[in-house]
Amino acid sequence: MNWVYSSIDDDDDIPMRRSQSVPVLFGTDPIYYVYVYLDPRRKGMFEYNDLHFDYEPFYVGKGKGNRMYEHLKPYNQYARYNKQNTIKNNLIKKLIQLGYTLSDFIVIIKNNLTENDAFNYEQEIITKIGRICDNKGPLTNLTLGGEGGDTFSRNPNKEETRKKLSLSNTGHSVTPETKEKLKLAFTGREIKWKEKISATLTGRIIPREIIQRIKYRKGESNSSFISVSLAVETEIVYNYSVEGYTVKALKDKYNLSLYKIKTILNKYGIEVRRYTKNKPIKILISDAVEHEIITHYSMNMPIKEICLSLNLSRYLIVRTLKNANIEIRKERNK
């Protein structure tokens, strides 16, 4: 088989990914043809100069082998390409649903062509019959042919075509008969995506934290999910506000989630402190506790023993002593 170089794709409805630096081979053997799709609903005498059809044409293409039948397979291996010309594909789908055998309404108007001749003849026929997007004819082709791909993105007048289609659809309303047909078409149809979601979620364990958040957002009481007595709530509030406990320490002490601890504190109007890495957070302690710290330290009690006695951190004790202008003694580690 002989070939020459070209920048055109092989099949007109199957675009190929190619690099600009790599040329596409262009066949010179006379194995190509130009075909026309006819609309079986529109019977009559349709003449375009030397062309005569018994039915109105709606698409012109070029190909070889079984290329002309590929448009009838929107769900096979060419589905991703056939979705490009939605006007043509929707019309073919509609005609098939109406029961027409479209393979009987495909006409080869010229064969035994080289690829270059097929492209030129395709362009000539499309120009002669006219396209819908140009308001010059019935063809659903998006390009004038000879470009190796009937796609909307390759249409040089795509913006103008888009505006024309928008204006043509403006003010159109769906008739009651069409609504009834759509209703009957979807009645009894199985919704498989619901079954897939159900099968995916079956057996999955939802964390307690997520359930609590969902209940909280819905306005439900979290105490109904994890009951906490009033005495425990009071103790949590006291330890956080007075004793200087952190939320994490309260979580470990009462075996509750961080979300539950924060919910209890917010319930009593207590703002939760924010902690940052490598930066101490100011914690408030009562005057009685401060007085007890100063008293113990004045009696020469080591800071380590004060920490164990009052269950406070060394940072809190040192900060309290510095605020009282008490000099910190150097203690030896025993």
C-alpha positions as CSV (number, residue, x, y, z in Angstrom):
1,M,0.0,0.0,0.0
2,N,1.3,3.4,-0.9
3,W,1.2,6.4,1.4
4,V,2.0,10.1,1.3
5,Y,2.3,12.5,4.3
6,S,-0.6,14.6,5.5
7,S,-1.8,16.3,8.7
8,I,-5.3,14.8,8.4
9,D,-6.7,12.0,10.5
10,D,-7.8,8.7,9.0
11,D,-11.5,8.4,10.0
12,D,-13.7,11.5,10.1
13,D,-15.4,10.8,13.3
14,I,-12.5,9.2,15.3
15,P,-10.0,11.9,16.1
16,M,-6.4,10.6,16.8
17,R,-4.0,12.1,19.3
18,R,-0.9,13.2,17.4
19,S,2.1,15.4,17.8
20,Q,2.7,18.2,15.3
21,S,6.2,16.9,14.7
22,V,4.9,13.4,13.6
23,P,3.0,13.4,10.3
24,V,-0.1,11.3,9.7
25,L,0.1,8.8,6.8
26,F,-2.4,9.6,4.0
27,G,-3.6,6.6,1.9
28,T,-3.4,6.7,-1.9
29,D,-5.1,3.3,-2.6
30,P,-8.7,3.7,-4.0
31,I,-10.4,2.0,-1.0
32,Y,-12.3,4.9,0.4
33,Y,-15.9,6.0,-0.2
34,V,-18.4,8.8,0.7
35,Y,-21.7,7.9,2.3
36,V,-24.9,9.7,3.3
37,Y,-27.4,9.0,6.1
38,L,-31.0,9.4,5.2
39,D,-33.9,10.2,7.5
40,P,-36.6,7.5,7.0
41,R,-39.3,9.8,8.5
42,R,-38.9,12.4,5.7
43,K,-39.8,10.8,2.4
44,G,-39.9,12.8,-0.8
45,M,-37.9,14.0,-3.7
46,F,-34.7,15.7,-2.5
47,E,-32.5,17.0,-5.3
48,Y,-29.2,18.7,-5.0
49,N,-27.9,19.4,-8.5
50,D,-26.8,16.0,-9.7
51,L,-27.7,14.2,-6.4
52,H,-31.2,12.7,-6.0
53,F,-32.5,11.1,-2.7
54,D,-35.9,9.5,-1.8
55,Y,-35.4,10.6,1.8
56,E,-33.9,13.7,3.3
57,P,-30.1,13.4,4.0
58,F,-28.9,14.4,7.5
59,Y,-25.3,13.4,7.6
60,V,-22.4,13.0,5.1
61,G,-19.2,11.1,5.9
62,K,-16.1,9.4,4.5
63,G,-14.5,6.1,5.3
64,K,-13.4,2.7,4.3
65,G,-14.5,-0.9,5.2
66,N,-17.4,-0.8,7.7
67,R,-16.8,2.8,8.7
68,M,-20.3,3.9,7.7
69,Y,-21.9,1.6,10.2
70,E,-19.9,2.8,13.2
71,H,-22.4,5.6,13.9
72,L,-25.0,3.0,14.8
73,K,-22.9,1.7,17.7
74,P,-23.0,4.6,20.3
75,Y,-22.3,2.2,23.2
76,N,-19.5,0.1,21.7
77,Q,-15.7,0.8,21.5
78,Y,-16.3,4.1,19.7
79,A,-18.7,5.5,22.4
80,R,-16.2,8.2,23.5
81,Y,-15.9,9.5,20.0
82,N,-19.6,9.2,18.9
83,K,-20.6,11.5,21.8
84,Q,-18.8,14.4,20.1
85,N,-21.5,15.3,17.5
86,T,-24.5,15.3,19.8
87,I,-26.9,16.6,17.2
88,K,-26.2,13.6,14.8
89,N,-26.0,11.1,17.6
90,N,-29.3,12.1,19.3
91,L,-31.0,11.9,15.9
92,I,-29.6,8.4,15.2
93,K,-30.6,7.3,18.7
94,K,-34.1,8.7,18.3
95,L,-34.6,6.9,14.9
96,I,-33.4,3.6,16.4
97,Q,-35.8,4.0,19.3
98,L,-38.6,4.6,16.8
99,G,-37.9,1.2,15.3
100,Y,-36.2,2.2,12.1
101,T,-33.4,0.0,10.7
102,L,-30.9,2.8,9.8
103,S,-28.5,0.4,8.0
104,D,-31.1,0.3,5.2
105,F,-31.0,4.1,4.9
106,I,-27.2,4.5,4.3
107,V,-26.2,5.3,0.8
108,I,-22.7,5.2,-0.7
109,I,-22.8,7.9,-3.3
110,K,-19.2,7.4,-4.5
111,N,-16.6,4.8,-3.9
112,N,-13.2,3.6,-5.2
113,L,-11.6,6.9,-4.1
114,T,-8.2,7.7,-2.6
115,E,-8.3,9.3,0.8
116,N,-7.5,12.7,-0.6
117,D,-10.3,12.4,-3.2
118,A,-12.7,11.2,-0.6
119,F,-12.0,14.2,1.6
120,N,-12.5,16.6,-1.3
121,Y,-15.7,14.9,-2.4
122,E,-17.1,14.8,1.1
123,Q,-16.5,18.6,1.4
124,E,-18.1,19.2,-2.0
125,I,-21.3,17.2,-1.0
126,I,-21.6,18.9,2.4
127,T,-21.3,22.3,0.7
128,K,-23.9,21.3,-2.0
129,I,-26.5,20.0,0.5
130,G,-25.9,22.5,3.3
131,R,-25.7,22.2,7.1
132,I,-28.2,23.0,9.8
133,C,-25.7,25.1,11.8
134,D,-25.4,27.4,8.7
135,N,-29.2,27.5,8.0
136,K,-28.4,26.3,4.5
137,G,-29.6,22.6,4.6
138,P,-30.5,19.6,6.7
139,L,-27.1,18.1,7.4
140,T,-26.0,17.7,11.1
141,N,-22.3,17.8,10.2
142,L,-20.4,20.3,12.3
143,T,-17.6,20.9,9.8
144,L,-17.5,21.4,6.1
145,G,-15.6,18.1,5.8
146,G,-12.1,17.2,4.7
147,E,-10.8,17.8,8.3
148,G,-10.7,14.3,9.6
149,G,-13.1,14.7,12.5
150,D,-16.7,15.9,12.7
151,T,-16.4,17.5,16.1
152,F,-17.8,20.7,17.5
153,S,-14.4,21.9,18.7
154,R,-13.1,21.8,15.1
155,N,-15.9,23.8,13.7
156,P,-14.5,27.2,12.7
157,N,-17.9,28.8,13.3
158,K,-18.6,27.1,16.6
159,E,-19.4,30.4,18.5
160,E,-21.9,31.4,15.8
161,T,-23.3,27.9,15.7
162,R,-23.7,27.9,19.5
163,K,-25.7,31.2,19.3
164,K,-27.9,30.0,16.5
165,L,-28.8,26.8,18.4
166,S,-29.5,28.8,21.5
167,L,-31.8,31.1,19.6
168,S,-33.6,28.2,17.9
169,N,-34.3,26.6,21.3
170,T,-35.5,29.8,23.0
171,G,-39.2,29.7,23.9
172,H,-39.6,26.0,23.1
173,S,-41.7,24.2,25.7
174,V,-42.2,20.5,26.2
175,T,-45.6,19.3,25.2
176,P,-47.8,17.2,27.6
177,E,-47.5,14.3,25.2
178,T,-43.7,14.4,25.4
179,K,-43.8,14.7,29.2
180,E,-46.1,11.6,29.3
181,K,-43.7,9.6,27.0
182,L,-40.7,10.6,29.2
183,K,-42.7,9.5,32.3
184,L,-43.5,6.1,30.8
185,A,-39.9,5.7,29.7
186,F,-38.6,6.1,33.2
187,T,-41.4,4.3,35.1
188,G,-40.2,1.0,36.6
189,R,-36.5,1.6,35.6
190,E,-34.1,0.2,38.2
191,I,-31.9,2.8,39.9
192,K,-28.7,0.8,40.0
193,W,-26.6,3.6,41.5
194,K,-28.6,3.3,44.7
195,E,-27.8,-0.4,44.9
196,K,-24.1,0.3,44.3
197,I,-24.0,2.9,47.1
198,S,-25.8,0.6,49.5
199,A,-23.5,-2.3,48.7
200,T,-20.4,0.0,49.2
201,L,-21.6,1.2,52.7
202,T,-22.8,-2.2,53.9
203,G,-20.7,-3.3,56.9
204,R,-18.8,-0.1,57.1
205,I,-18.2,1.0,60.7
206,I,-18.9,4.7,61.2
207,P,-16.6,6.3,63.8
208,R,-18.3,7.7,66.9
209,E,-16.9,11.2,66.3
210,I,-18.7,11.4,62.9
211,I,-22.0,10.2,64.5
212,Q,-21.7,12.8,67.2
213,R,-21.1,15.6,64.6
214,I,-24.1,14.5,62.5
215,K,-26.3,14.5,65.6
216,Y,-25.0,17.9,66.7
217,R,-25.6,19.4,63.2
218,K,-29.1,18.1,63.2
219,G,-29.8,19.8,66.5
220,E,-30.1,16.6,68.5
221,S,-28.8,16.3,72.0
222,N,-25.5,14.5,72.2
223,S,-26.2,13.5,75.8
224,S,-28.8,11.1,74.4
225,F,-26.0,9.3,72.6
226,I,-23.4,9.3,75.4
227,S,-25.0,10.2,78.7
228,V,-22.8,12.2,81.1
229,S,-24.1,12.9,84.6
230,L,-24.5,16.5,85.9
231,A,-21.8,15.8,88.5
232,V,-19.3,14.7,85.9
233,E,-20.1,17.8,83.8
234,T,-19.5,20.0,86.8
235,E,-16.2,18.3,87.6
236,I,-15.1,18.7,83.9
237,V,-15.9,22.4,84.0
238,Y,-14.1,22.9,87.4
239,N,-11.0,21.0,86.3
240,Y,-10.8,22.9,83.1
241,S,-11.5,26.4,84.5
242,V,-9.8,26.2,87.9
243,E,-7.3,23.4,87.9
244,G,-6.0,24.2,84.4
245,Y,-6.6,20.8,82.8
246,T,-6.3,20.6,79.1
247,V,-9.0,19.2,76.9
248,K,-6.8,16.2,76.0
249,A,-6.1,15.6,79.7
250,L,-9.9,15.6,80.4
251,K,-10.4,13.2,77.5
252,D,-8.0,10.7,79.1
253,K,-9.3,11.3,82.6
254,Y,-13.0,10.7,81.8
255,N,-12.7,8.4,78.8
256,L,-14.7,10.8,76.6
257,S,-14.0,12.1,73.1
258,L,-12.5,15.6,72.5
259,Y,-15.7,16.6,70.8
260,K,-17.8,15.6,73.8
261,I,-15.5,17.5,76.2
262,K,-15.7,20.7,74.0
263,T,-19.5,20.3,73.8
264,I,-19.8,20.2,77.6
265,L,-17.6,23.3,78.0
266,N,-19.5,25.2,75.3
267,K,-22.8,24.2,77.0
268,Y,-21.7,26.2,80.1
269,G,-20.4,29.1,78.0
270,I,-16.7,28.4,78.5
271,E,-14.4,29.2,75.5
272,V,-12.1,26.4,74.6
273,R,-8.5,27.4,74.6
274,R,-6.4,27.1,71.5
275,Y,-3.0,25.4,71.8
276,T,-0.1,26.0,69.5
277,K,3.1,24.0,69.2
278,N,6.1,25.1,71.2
279,K,4.2,28.0,72.8
280,P,2.8,27.9,76.3
281,I,-0.9,28.8,76.7
282,K,-2.0,31.0,79.5
283,I,-4.2,29.1,82.0
284,L,-6.2,30.8,84.7
285,I,-6.0,29.5,88.2
286,S,-8.0,30.7,91.3
287,D,-6.6,33.1,93.9
288,A,-6.8,30.4,96.5
289,V,-4.6,28.1,94.5
290,E,-2.1,30.9,93.9
291,H,-2.0,31.6,97.6
292,E,-1.4,28.0,98.3
293,I,1.5,27.9,95.8
294,I,3.2,30.9,97.4
295,T,2.7,29.5,100.9
296,H,4.3,26.1,100.0
297,Y,7.2,27.8,98.3
298,S,7.8,30.2,101.1
299,M,8.1,27.2,103.4
300,N,11.0,26.0,101.3
301,M,8.9,23.2,99.6
302,P,10.6,22.3,96.2
303,I,8.7,23.1,93.1
304,K,8.6,19.4,92.2
305,E,6.7,18.6,95.4
306,I,4.3,21.5,94.8
307,C,3.5,20.1,91.4
308,L,2.7,16.6,92.8
309,S,0.8,18.1,95.8
310,L,-1.5,20.4,93.7
311,N,-1.5,18.4,90.5
312,L,-0.2,21.3,88.4
313,S,2.5,21.8,85.9
314,R,5.9,23.3,86.7
315,Y,5.2,26.1,84.2
316,L,2.0,27.2,86.1
317,I,3.9,27.2,89.5
318,V,6.8,29.2,88.2
319,R,4.6,31.7,86.4
320,T,2.5,32.2,89.6
321,L,5.7,32.8,91.6
322,K,7.1,35.3,89.0
323,N,3.8,37.2,89.0
324,A,4.1,37.5,92.8
325,N,7.7,38.9,92.3
326,I,9.2,35.9,94.2
327,E,12.7,34.9,93.2
328,I,13.0,31.4,92.0
329,R,15.6,29.3,93.9
330,K,18.0,27.0,92.2
331,E,17.1,23.5,93.1
332,R,19.4,20.5,92.9
333,N,18.2,17.3,91.4
334,K,18.3,14.6,94.1
